[in-house]
Amino acid sequence: MENKSAVAKSSAVRVSTRKVRLVADSIRGLTVEKALAALSQLSKRGASSLEKTLKSAVANAVGKGMVKEKLFIKNLEVGQAPSLKRYHPSTRGRVHPYQRKGSHIKIVLEERSSQIANRESKSEERKAIS
């Protein structure tokens, strides 16, 4: 049986790649429900753009006939977008150049089989008990 997957991409998001990766590392591999709960609580700059892309991926998956409760983040890539070169005016007619960095975000969601989901829920129960 072939696993279905759903993809969502956000291009040229005006948040630094470094800031988005910091948040992306914390949600990689989680279920969609846990990831959305975590992103809504985070007060990092990259969280809002990741949450928007994740919601788009969930909508794509539901459109393909997948069940939202079984979805998990299979792959999450954060790449560097082209930088916008800007200048900050300084004294004596000089300028200080700087770059407005951006990111490309790609999220791949996949459905978990019921066997894997049961195994993970049991391992989470064991962790909670200990």
Protein Blocks (a to p, Z undefined) as FASTA:
>chain_A
ZZdddddddehiabdfklmmmmmmmmgoiafklmmmmmmmpccfklmmmmmmmmmmmmmm
mmnopafklpccfbdcdddddddddddddeehiacdddddddddddddddddfklmmmmm
mmmmmmmmZZ
